[in-house]
Amino acid sequence: MNTSTFTQEKDEDKHLKEELQWQEQHQMNHSYESEDIQKQDTTVSSLLFKGLHRGRVAIFIDGLNLFHAALQLGIEIDYLKLLCCLTENSRLLRAFFYTGIDMPRQHSIRLRSYEKQQGFLFWMRRNGYRVVTKEFQLSENSKKPNMNVEIAVDMINLSPYYDTAVLVSGDGDLAYAVNAVASKGVRVEVVSLRTVSSDSLIDVADYFVDLDNIKHYIQKDSKMGYNYRALSNSNV
């Protein structure tokens, strides 16, 4: 074995060792984060749904609505904590996350934003969420599309299979769908920021949770980030 071959193999071993160390650290971070969520979940349970028989739970999250609510609260949502908080000790049927995707054009900033969003949605799929998306191209005269139709259809179609619907949105346009689901005997809980929530939506819900009251339990720890990286050349 000559010197160049030995050096090359040594470099390969170094890269392999670094990759294994990164994977171990990745797993440790996820383990610590899960432990913290379980500890906090016990505290949240005593505050939100104490004594309530919720049965099978289906969660419907309006991603854009939640994003704007989080901006007003000045927090970043930890979606693992949010899922544990909303599920509590009930049996989770499905957790849907609805969002629009701004299709990239030939602009480096928009391409980077698109890849980052794809990385986030990939992480969501791997961590308990069923992601529903709608593609659009943002222009000066267009508005970002809402996902109210998709949310309403899923809530109604799945209503025979769950006992409690948790709607994370304050959009009053969903009041009719909530009322339709409630008429089938389903319990409906609405989670949103009270200051931007429609009264018509709250009126037809069985239970309302103000995000401002639970923000300390669902916000992301500044010391810990999501374990995902932007995906390049991804079809996710």
PyRosetta script that sets phi, psi and omega in degrees:
from pyrosetta import init, pose_from_sequence

init()
pose = pose_from_sequence("MNTSTFTQEKDEDKHLKEELQWQEQHQMNHSYESEDIQKQDTTVSSLLFKGLHRGRVAIFIDGLNLFHAALQLGIEIDYLKLLCCLTENSRLLRAFFYTGIDMPRQHSIRLRSYEKQQGFLFWMRRNGYRVVTKEFQLSENSKKPNMNVEIAVDMINLSPYYDTAVLVSGDGDLAYAVNAVASKGVRVEVVSLRTVSSDSLIDVADYFVDLDNIKHYIQKDSKMGYNYRALSNSNV")
pose.set_psi(1, 123.6)
pose.set_omega(1, -179.7)
pose.set_phi(2, -83.4)
pose.set_psi(2, 173.6)
pose.set_omega(2, -174.7)
pose.set_phi(3, -65.3)
pose.set_psi(3, -41.3)
pose.set_omega(3, -178.3)
pose.set_phi(4, -64.5)
pose.set_psi(4, -39.7)
pose.set_omega(4, 179.4)
pose.set_phi(5, -66.1)
pose.set_psi(5, -42.0)
pose.set_omega(5, 179.3)
pose.set_phi(6, -62.6)
pose.set_psi(6, -41.8)
pose.set_omega(6, 179.9)
pose.set_phi(7, -64.4)
pose.set_psi(7, -41.0)
pose.set_omega(7, -180.0)
pose.set_phi(8, -63.1)
pose.set_psi(8, -45.3)
pose.set_omega(8, 179.5)
pose.set_phi(9, -65.7)
pose.set_psi(9, -34.7)
pose.set_omega(9, 178.4)
pose.set_phi(10, -65.8)
pose.set_psi(10, -40.4)
pose.set_omega(10, 177.7)
pose.set_phi(11, -65.0)
pose.set_psi(11, -40.5)
pose.set_omega(11, 179.4)
pose.set_phi(12, -63.8)
pose.set_psi(12, -41.0)
pose.set_omega(12, 177.6)
pose.set_phi(13, -63.9)
pose.set_psi(13, -36.1)
pose.set_omega(13, 179.3)
pose.set_phi(14, -65.2)
pose.set_psi(14, -45.1)
pose.set_omega(14, 179.0)
pose.set_phi(15, -62.8)
pose.set_psi(15, -41.4)
pose.set_omega(15, 179.8)
pose.set_phi(16, -63.8)
pose.set_psi(16, -40.8)
pose.set_omega(16, 179.4)
pose.set_phi(17, -64.2)
pose.set_psi(17, -42.1)
pose.set_omega(17, 178.9)
pose.set_phi(18, -63.7)
pose.set_psi(18, -40.2)
pose.set_omega(18, 179.5)
pose.set_phi(19, -64.6)
pose.set_psi(19, -42.0)
pose.set_omega(19, 178.3)
pose.set_phi(20, -64.9)
pose.set_psi(20, -39.0)
pose.set_omega(20, 177.5)
pose.set_phi(21, -63.7)
pose.set_psi(21, -40.2)
pose.set_omega(21, 178.9)
pose.set_phi(22, -63.1)
pose.set_psi(22, -42.3)
pose.set_omega(22, 179.8)
pose.set_phi(23, -65.0)
pose.set_psi(23, -41.4)
pose.set_omega(23, 178.5)
pose.set_phi(24, -63.1)
pose.set_psi(24, -42.5)
pose.set_omega(24, 178.9)
pose.set_phi(25, -65.2)
pose.set_psi(25, -38.8)
pose.set_omega(25, 177.0)
pose.set_phi(26, -58.9)
pose.set_psi(26, -46.1)
pose.set_omega(26, -179.4)
pose.set_phi(27, -67.5)
pose.set_psi(27, -38.5)
pose.set_omega(27, 179.1)
pose.set_phi(28, -64.6)
pose.set_psi(28, -43.1)
pose.set_omega(28, 179.5)
pose.set_phi(29, -60.9)
pose.set_psi(29, -43.8)
pose.set_omega(29, -179.6)
pose.set_phi(30, -64.8)
pose.set_psi(30, -38.3)
pose.set_omega(30, 179.9)
pose.set_phi(31, -65.2)
pose.set_psi(31, -45.6)
pose.set_omega(31, 179.0)
pose.set_phi(32, -62.8)
pose.set_psi(32, -40.8)
pose.set_omega(32, -179.2)
pose.set_phi(33, -64.0)
pose.set_psi(33, -40.7)
pose.set_omega(33, 179.8)
pose.set_phi(34, -64.9)
pose.set_psi(34, -38.9)
pose.set_omega(34, 178.8)
pose.set_phi(35, -64.1)
pose.set_psi(35, -42.9)
pose.set_omega(35, 178.9)
pose.set_phi(36, -62.2)
pose.set_psi(36, -39.4)
pose.set_omega(36, -179.8)
pose.set_phi(37, -64.3)
pose.set_psi(37, -41.7)
pose.set_omega(37, -179.7)
pose.set_phi(38, -64.5)
pose.set_psi(38, -38.7)
pose.set_omega(38, 178.7)
pose.set_phi(39, -65.6)
pose.set_psi(39, -44.3)
pose.set_omega(39, -178.4)
pose.set_phi(40, -72.1)
pose.set_psi(40, -30.2)
pose.set_omega(40, -178.9)
pose.set_phi(41, -61.8)
pose.set_psi(41, -34.8)
pose.set_omega(41, 178.8)
pose.set_phi(42, -63.0)
pose.set_psi(42, -39.8)
pose.set_omega(42, 179.8)
pose.set_phi(43, -68.6)
pose.set_psi(43, -42.6)
pose.set_omega(43, -179.2)
pose.set_phi(44, -64.3)
pose.set_psi(44, -38.2)
pose.set_omega(44, -177.3)
pose.set_phi(45, -58.5)
pose.set_psi(45, -36.1)
pose.set_omega(45, -177.4)
pose.set_phi(46, -74.3)
pose.set_psi(46, -11.2)
pose.set_omega(46, -176.3)
pose.set_phi(47, -104.4)
pose.set_psi(47, -33.9)
pose.set_omega(47, -169.8)
pose.set_phi(48, -95.0)
pose.set_psi(48, -61.5)
pose.set_omega(48, -168.1)
pose.set_phi(49, -119.5)
pose.set_psi(49, 32.8)
pose.set_omega(49, -178.4)
pose.set_phi(50, -62.2)
pose.set_psi(50, 126.8)
pose.set_omega(50, 175.9)
pose.set_phi(51, 78.1)
pose.set_psi(51, 4.3)
pose.set_omega(51, -178.6)
pose.set_phi(52, -97.0)
pose.set_psi(52, 133.7)
pose.set_omega(52, 175.3)
pose.set_phi(53, -92.1)
pose.set_psi(53, 105.4)
pose.set_omega(53, -172.8)
pose.set_phi(54, -100.5)
pose.set_psi(54, -17.1)
pose.set_omega(54, 179.2)
pose.set_phi(55, 62.6)
pose.set_psi(55, -140.4)
pose.set_omega(55, 177.4)
pose.set_phi(56, -80.3)
pose.set_psi(56, 132.7)
pose.set_omega(56, -173.8)
pose.set_phi(57, -113.8)
pose.set_psi(57, 134.8)
pose.set_omega(57, 171.9)
pose.set_phi(58, -120.3)
pose.set_psi(58, 131.5)
pose.set_omega(58, -175.4)
pose.set_phi(59, -111.5)
pose.set_psi(59, 133.6)
pose.set_omega(59, -179.2)
pose.set_phi(60, -127.1)
pose.set_psi(60, 109.7)
pose.set_omega(60, -174.5)
pose.set_phi(61, -109.7)
pose.set_psi(61, 118.9)
pose.set_omega(61, 172.2)
pose.set_phi(62, -80.6)
pose.set_psi(62, 99.5)
pose.set_omega(62, -172.5)
pose.set_phi(63, -57.7)
pose.set_psi(63, -44.6)
pose.set_omega(63, -177.7)
pose.set_phi(64, -68.1)
pose.set_psi(64, -40.3)
pose.set_omega(64, 178.8)
pose.set_phi(65, -63.9)
pose.set_psi(65, -42.5)
pose.set_omega(65, 179.0)
pose.set_phi(66, -67.0)
pose.set_psi(66, -37.6)
pose.set_omega(66, 179.8)
pose.set_phi(67, -61.1)
pose.set_psi(67, -45.4)
pose.set_omega(67, -179.7)
pose.set_phi(68, -68.3)
pose.set_psi(68, -34.9)
pose.set_omega(68, 176.9)
pose.set_phi(69, -64.6)
pose.set_psi(69, -41.3)
pose.set_omega(69, 179.2)
pose.set_phi(70, -65.0)
pose.set_psi(70, -36.7)
pose.set_omega(70, 177.1)
pose.set_phi(71, -61.8)
pose.set_psi(71, -42.1)
pose.set_omega(71, 179.5)
pose.set_phi(72, -66.9)
pose.set_psi(72, -32.4)
pose.set_omega(72, 178.5)
pose.set_phi(73, -81.3)
pose.set_psi(73, -15.0)
pose.set_omega(73, -179.7)
pose.set_phi(74, 73.9)
pose.set_psi(74, 32.7)
pose.set_omega(74, -179.9)
pose.set_phi(75, -129.3)
pose.set_psi(75, 165.8)
pose.set_omega(75, 170.9)
pose.set_phi(76, -114.3)
pose.set_psi(76, 130.0)
pose.set_omega(76, -174.3)
pose.set_phi(77, -74.9)
pose.set_psi(77, 133.8)
pose.set_omega(77, 169.4)
pose.set_phi(78, -95.2)
pose.set_psi(78, 109.0)
pose.set_omega(78, -171.0)
pose.set_phi(79, -75.2)
pose.set_psi(79, -19.0)
pose.set_omega(79, 172.1)
pose.set_phi(80, -72.5)
pose.set_psi(80, -44.3)
pose.set_omega(80, 177.3)
pose.set_phi(81, -63.8)
pose.set_psi(81, -40.6)
pose.set_omega(81, 179.8)
pose.set_phi(82, -61.7)
pose.set_psi(82, -43.7)
pose.set_omega(82, -179.4)
pose.set_phi(83, -63.0)
pose.set_psi(83, -44.7)
pose.set_omega(83, 178.4)
pose.set_phi(84, -64.3)
pose.set_psi(84, -39.7)
pose.set_omega(84, -178.9)
pose.set_phi(85, -64.2)
pose.set_psi(85, -45.8)
pose.set_omega(85, -176.2)
pose.set_phi(86, -76.6)
pose.set_psi(86, -28.9)
pose.set_omega(86, 179.7)
pose.set_phi(87, -79.9)
pose.set_psi(87, -36.8)
pose.set_omega(87, -174.8)
pose.set_phi(88, 53.1)
pose.set_psi(88, -132.0)
pose.set_omega(88, -179.7)
pose.set_phi(89, -100.2)
pose.set_psi(89, 15.3)
pose.set_omega(89, -179.3)
pose.set_phi(90, -81.5)
pose.set_psi(90, 170.0)
pose.set_omega(90, 177.6)
pose.set_phi(91, -88.1)
pose.set_psi(91, 117.5)
pose.set_omega(91, -177.9)
pose.set_phi(92, -83.6)
pose.set_psi(92, 123.0)
pose.set_omega(92, 175.7)
pose.set_phi(93, -85.5)
pose.set_psi(93, -57.1)
pose.set_omega(93, 178.5)
pose.set_phi(94, -150.8)
pose.set_psi(94, 150.2)
pose.set_omega(94, 171.6)
pose.set_phi(95, -126.4)
pose.set_psi(95, 108.7)
pose.set_omega(95, -177.6)
pose.set_phi(96, -97.1)
pose.set_psi(96, 141.3)
pose.set_omega(96, 174.9)
pose.set_phi(97, -126.6)
pose.set_psi(97, 118.4)
pose.set_omega(97, -175.2)
pose.set_phi(98, -108.0)
pose.set_psi(98, 131.8)
pose.set_omega(98, 179.5)
pose.set_phi(99, -157.4)
pose.set_psi(99, 154.3)
pose.set_omega(99, 174.0)
pose.set_phi(100, -90.5)
pose.set_psi(100, 150.5)
pose.set_omega(100, 178.6)
pose.set_phi(101, -118.0)
pose.set_psi(101, 119.8)
pose.set_omega(101, 177.8)
pose.set_phi(102, -78.4)
pose.set_psi(102, 107.9)
pose.set_omega(102, -177.5)
pose.set_phi(103, -66.6)
pose.set_psi(103, 133.2)
pose.set_omega(103, -174.4)
pose.set_phi(104, -72.9)
pose.set_psi(104, 147.2)
pose.set_omega(104, 170.0)
pose.set_phi(105, -113.1)
pose.set_psi(105, -175.1)
pose.set_omega(105, -176.9)
pose.set_phi(106, -76.9)
pose.set_psi(106, 71.9)
pose.set_omega(106, 179.4)
pose.set_phi(107, -145.7)
pose.set_psi(107, 124.6)
pose.set_omega(107, -171.5)
pose.set_phi(108, -61.0)
pose.set_psi(108, -38.8)
pose.set_omega(108, -178.7)
pose.set_phi(109, -65.4)
pose.set_psi(109, -43.7)
pose.set_omega(109, -179.4)
pose.set_phi(110, -68.3)
pose.set_psi(110, -35.9)
pose.set_omega(110, 177.7)
pose.set_phi(111, -63.6)
pose.set_psi(111, -42.5)
pose.set_omega(111, 178.4)
pose.set_phi(112, -64.0)
pose.set_psi(112, -40.3)
pose.set_omega(112, 178.6)
pose.set_phi(113, -63.8)
pose.set_psi(113, -40.3)
pose.set_omega(113, 179.1)
pose.set_phi(114, -63.6)
pose.set_psi(114, -45.3)
pose.set_omega(114, -179.7)
pose.set_phi(115, -64.3)
pose.set_psi(115, -38.5)
pose.set_omega(115, 179.2)
pose.set_phi(116, -65.7)
pose.set_psi(116, -41.0)
pose.set_omega(116, 178.7)
pose.set_phi(117, -64.8)
pose.set_psi(117, -40.6)
pose.set_omega(117, 178.4)
pose.set_phi(118, -63.0)
pose.set_psi(118, -38.2)
pose.set_omega(118, 177.1)
pose.set_phi(119, -63.5)
pose.set_psi(119, -41.1)
pose.set_omega(119, 178.5)
pose.set_phi(120, -64.9)
pose.set_psi(120, -43.9)
pose.set_omega(120, -179.5)
pose.set_phi(121, -66.9)
pose.set_psi(121, -35.1)
pose.set_omega(121, 175.7)
pose.set_phi(122, -62.5)
pose.set_psi(122, -43.0)
pose.set_omega(122, 177.3)
pose.set_phi(123, -61.9)
pose.set_psi(123, -41.0)
pose.set_omega(123, 180.0)
pose.set_phi(124, -61.9)
pose.set_psi(124, -43.4)
pose.set_omega(124, 179.8)
pose.set_phi(125, -63.0)
pose.set_psi(125, -35.3)
pose.set_omega(125, -178.2)
pose.set_phi(126, -80.4)
pose.set_psi(126, -5.8)
pose.set_omega(126, -175.4)
pose.set_phi(127, -126.2)
pose.set_psi(127, 37.3)
pose.set_omega(127, 167.1)
pose.set_phi(128, 99.5)
pose.set_psi(128, 2.7)
pose.set_omega(128, -177.5)
pose.set_phi(129, -108.0)
pose.set_psi(129, 144.2)
pose.set_omega(129, 169.9)
pose.set_phi(130, -98.1)
pose.set_psi(130, 108.2)
pose.set_omega(130, -172.9)
pose.set_phi(131, -88.5)
pose.set_psi(131, 129.2)
pose.set_omega(131, 177.1)
pose.set_phi(132, -119.2)
pose.set_psi(132, 123.4)
pose.set_omega(132, -175.2)
pose.set_phi(133, -123.2)
pose.set_psi(133, 159.7)
pose.set_omega(133, 174.8)
pose.set_phi(134, -136.0)
pose.set_psi(134, 125.6)
pose.set_omega(134, -178.2)
pose.set_phi(135, -85.3)
pose.set_psi(135, 144.4)
pose.set_omega(135, 176.9)
pose.set_phi(136, -157.1)
pose.set_psi(136, 162.4)
pose.set_omega(136, 174.3)
pose.set_phi(137, -118.5)
pose.set_psi(137, 120.4)
pose.set_omega(137, -175.2)
pose.set_phi(138, -81.1)
pose.set_psi(138, 128.3)
pose.set_omega(138, 176.0)
pose.set_phi(139, -128.7)
pose.set_psi(139, 176.9)
pose.set_omega(139, -176.4)
pose.set_phi(140, -63.6)
pose.set_psi(140, -32.5)
pose.set_omega(140, -174.9)
pose.set_phi(141, -100.8)
pose.set_psi(141, 4.6)
pose.set_omega(141, -177.1)
pose.set_phi(142, -110.0)
pose.set_psi(142, 156.9)
pose.set_omega(142, 176.5)
pose.set_phi(143, -112.0)
pose.set_psi(143, 151.8)
pose.set_omega(143, 177.2)
pose.set_phi(144, -64.8)
pose.set_psi(144, 130.9)
pose.set_omega(144, -177.5)
pose.set_phi(145, -70.3)
pose.set_psi(145, 141.9)
pose.set_omega(145, 173.8)
pose.set_phi(146, -87.7)
pose.set_psi(146, 170.7)
pose.set_omega(146, -176.5)
pose.set_phi(147, -114.5)
pose.set_psi(147, 26.6)
pose.set_omega(147, -174.8)
pose.set_phi(148, -62.2)
pose.set_psi(148, -38.8)
pose.set_omega(148, -179.5)
pose.set_phi(149, -64.1)
pose.set_psi(149, -45.8)
pose.set_omega(149, -179.7)
pose.set_phi(150, -63.4)
pose.set_psi(150, -41.4)
pose.set_omega(150, 179.6)
pose.set_phi(151, -64.2)
pose.set_psi(151, -47.3)
pose.set_omega(151, -177.9)
pose.set_phi(152, -61.9)
pose.set_psi(152, -44.3)
pose.set_omega(152, -179.1)
pose.set_phi(153, -62.6)
pose.set_psi(153, -44.6)
pose.set_omega(153, -179.4)
pose.set_phi(154, -66.8)
pose.set_psi(154, -40.0)
pose.set_omega(154, 179.4)
pose.set_phi(155, -60.8)
pose.set_psi(155, -43.9)
pose.set_omega(155, -177.3)
pose.set_phi(156, -73.7)
pose.set_psi(156, -44.1)
pose.set_omega(156, -177.9)
pose.set_phi(157, -64.4)
pose.set_psi(157, -34.4)
pose.set_omega(157, -177.1)
pose.set_phi(158, -90.8)
pose.set_psi(158, -4.2)
pose.set_omega(158, -173.7)
pose.set_phi(159, -56.2)
pose.set_psi(159, -30.3)
pose.set_omega(159, 177.7)
pose.set_phi(160, -69.2)
pose.set_psi(160, -13.2)
pose.set_omega(160, -171.6)
pose.set_phi(161, -107.4)
pose.set_psi(161, -3.3)
pose.set_omega(161, 177.5)
pose.set_phi(162, -133.7)
pose.set_psi(162, 161.5)
pose.set_omega(162, -179.4)
pose.set_phi(163, -101.7)
pose.set_psi(163, -30.9)
pose.set_omega(163, -178.0)
pose.set_phi(164, -131.6)
pose.set_psi(164, 129.7)
pose.set_omega(164, 174.0)
pose.set_phi(165, -104.1)
pose.set_psi(165, 129.9)
pose.set_omega(165, 175.5)
pose.set_phi(166, -109.6)
pose.set_psi(166, 109.2)
pose.set_omega(166, -178.8)
pose.set_phi(167, -101.8)
pose.set_psi(167, 116.6)
pose.set_omega(167, 178.5)
pose.set_phi(168, -98.4)
pose.set_psi(168, 87.2)
pose.set_omega(168, -178.9)
pose.set_phi(169, -173.5)
pose.set_psi(169, 152.6)
pose.set_omega(169, 176.0)
pose.set_phi(170, -116.2)
pose.set_psi(170, 14.2)
pose.set_omega(170, -175.7)
pose.set_phi(171, -75.4)
pose.set_psi(171, 119.5)
pose.set_omega(171, -179.5)
pose.set_phi(172, -65.3)
pose.set_psi(172, -19.8)
pose.set_omega(172, 178.9)
pose.set_phi(173, -65.4)
pose.set_psi(173, -15.7)
pose.set_omega(173, 180.0)
pose.set_phi(174, -91.0)
pose.set_psi(174, -0.1)
pose.set_omega(174, -177.8)
pose.set_phi(175, -61.0)
pose.set_psi(175, -39.7)
pose.set_omega(175, -178.8)
pose.set_phi(176, -64.3)
pose.set_psi(176, -42.3)
pose.set_omega(176, 178.9)
pose.set_phi(177, -65.0)
pose.set_psi(177, -40.8)
pose.set_omega(177, 178.1)
pose.set_phi(178, -61.9)
pose.set_psi(178, -43.7)
pose.set_omega(178, 179.5)
pose.set_phi(179, -63.7)
pose.set_psi(179, -38.9)
pose.set_omega(179, 179.8)
pose.set_phi(180, -65.3)
pose.set_psi(180, -41.8)
pose.set_omega(180, 179.1)
pose.set_phi(181, -68.4)
pose.set_psi(181, -41.1)
pose.set_omega(181, 179.8)
pose.set_phi(182, -62.7)
pose.set_psi(182, -32.8)
pose.set_omega(182, -179.4)
pose.set_phi(183, -68.1)
pose.set_psi(183, -15.6)
pose.set_omega(183, 177.8)
pose.set_phi(184, -90.9)
pose.set_psi(184, 5.0)
pose.set_omega(184, 178.5)
pose.set_phi(185, 93.6)
pose.set_psi(185, 9.0)
pose.set_omega(185, -179.3)
pose.set_phi(186, -87.7)
pose.set_psi(186, 139.3)
pose.set_omega(186, 174.0)
pose.set_phi(187, -81.7)
pose.set_psi(187, 134.4)
pose.set_omega(187, -177.7)
pose.set_phi(188, -121.2)
pose.set_psi(188, 124.3)
pose.set_omega(188, 176.4)
pose.set_phi(189, -112.9)
pose.set_psi(189, 130.9)
pose.set_omega(189, 178.8)
pose.set_phi(190, -108.8)
pose.set_psi(190, 130.0)
pose.set_omega(190, 179.3)
pose.set_phi(191, -120.6)
pose.set_psi(191, 119.1)
pose.set_omega(191, -178.2)
pose.set_phi(192, -166.5)
pose.set_psi(192, 174.0)
pose.set_omega(192, 175.1)
pose.set_phi(193, -81.6)
pose.set_psi(193, 121.3)
pose.set_omega(193, -171.6)
pose.set_phi(194, -59.2)
pose.set_psi(194, -36.6)
pose.set_omega(194, -174.7)
pose.set_phi(195, -68.1)
pose.set_psi(195, -18.1)
pose.set_omega(195, -179.2)
pose.set_phi(196, -121.1)
pose.set_psi(196, 13.0)
pose.set_omega(196, -178.3)
pose.set_phi(197, -95.1)
pose.set_psi(197, 143.6)
pose.set_omega(197, 179.3)
pose.set_phi(198, -74.5)
pose.set_psi(198, 134.8)
pose.set_omega(198, 177.2)
pose.set_phi(199, -63.4)
pose.set_psi(199, -34.1)
pose.set_omega(199, -179.1)
pose.set_phi(200, -64.4)
pose.set_psi(200, -32.8)
pose.set_omega(200, 178.5)
pose.set_phi(201, -73.8)
pose.set_psi(201, -43.5)
pose.set_omega(201, -180.0)
pose.set_phi(202, -64.3)
pose.set_psi(202, -36.5)
pose.set_omega(202, -177.0)
pose.set_phi(203, -64.2)
pose.set_psi(203, -32.2)
pose.set_omega(203, -177.6)
pose.set_phi(204, -92.9)
pose.set_psi(204, -4.2)
pose.set_omega(204, 179.2)
pose.set_phi(205, -84.8)
pose.set_psi(205, 154.2)
pose.set_omega(205, 176.2)
pose.set_phi(206, -83.9)
pose.set_psi(206, -24.0)
pose.set_omega(206, -175.3)
pose.set_phi(207, -154.7)
pose.set_psi(207, 138.8)
pose.set_omega(207, -179.9)
pose.set_phi(208, -125.5)
pose.set_psi(208, 134.2)
pose.set_omega(208, 177.7)
pose.set_phi(209, -120.1)
pose.set_psi(209, 122.6)
pose.set_omega(209, 178.4)
pose.set_phi(210, -83.3)
pose.set_psi(210, 124.2)
pose.set_omega(210, 179.9)
pose.set_phi(211, -57.8)
pose.set_psi(211, -28.9)
pose.set_omega(211, -179.7)
pose.set_phi(212, -63.6)
pose.set_psi(212, -27.9)
pose.set_omega(212, -178.4)
pose.set_phi(213, -81.3)
pose.set_psi(213, -18.1)
pose.set_omega(213, -177.0)
pose.set_phi(214, -120.4)
pose.set_psi(214, 10.6)
pose.set_omega(214, -174.2)
pose.set_phi(215, -60.5)
pose.set_psi(215, -31.2)
pose.set_omega(215, -178.8)
pose.set_phi(216, -70.7)
pose.set_psi(216, -19.1)
pose.set_omega(216, -178.2)
pose.set_phi(217, -95.1)
pose.set_psi(217, -15.2)
pose.set_omega(217, -175.1)
pose.set_phi(218, -119.7)
pose.set_psi(218, -0.4)
pose.set_omega(218, -179.9)
pose.set_phi(219, -82.1)
pose.set_psi(219, 151.9)
pose.set_omega(219, -177.2)
pose.set_phi(220, -77.8)
pose.set_psi(220, 137.5)
pose.set_omega(220, 176.3)
pose.set_phi(221, -68.1)
pose.set_psi(221, 128.8)
pose.set_omega(221, -177.2)
pose.set_phi(222, -63.8)
pose.set_psi(222, -19.8)
pose.set_omega(222, -178.7)
pose.set_phi(223, -85.7)
pose.set_psi(223, -11.5)
pose.set_omega(223, -176.0)
pose.set_phi(224, -128.8)
pose.set_psi(224, 131.6)
pose.set_omega(224, 179.3)
pose.set_phi(225, -110.0)
pose.set_psi(225, 173.5)
pose.set_omega(225, 176.0)
pose.set_phi(226, -70.5)
pose.set_psi(226, 143.0)
pose.set_omega(226, 179.1)
pose.set_phi(227, -86.5)
pose.set_psi(227, 64.5)
pose.set_omega(227, 174.7)
pose.set_phi(228, -143.0)
pose.set_psi(228, 156.1)
pose.set_omega(228, 176.6)
pose.set_phi(229, -123.4)
pose.set_psi(229, 152.9)
pose.set_omega(229, 178.6)
pose.set_phi(230, -58.1)
pose.set_psi(230, 138.4)
pose.set_omega(230, -176.9)
pose.set_phi(231, -97.0)
pose.set_psi(231, 123.5)
pose.set_omega(231, 176.8)
pose.set_phi(232, -98.0)
pose.set_psi(232, 140.2)
pose.set_omega(232, 179.6)
pose.set_phi(233, 53.3)
pose.set_psi(233, 43.8)
pose.set_omega(233, -176.6)
pose.set_phi(234, -105.0)
pose.set_psi(234, 145.9)
pose.set_omega(234, 176.7)
pose.set_phi(235, -102.7)
pose.set_psi(235, 9.9)
pose.set_omega(235, -178.5)
pose.set_phi(236, -64.6)
pose.dump_pdb("model.pdb")
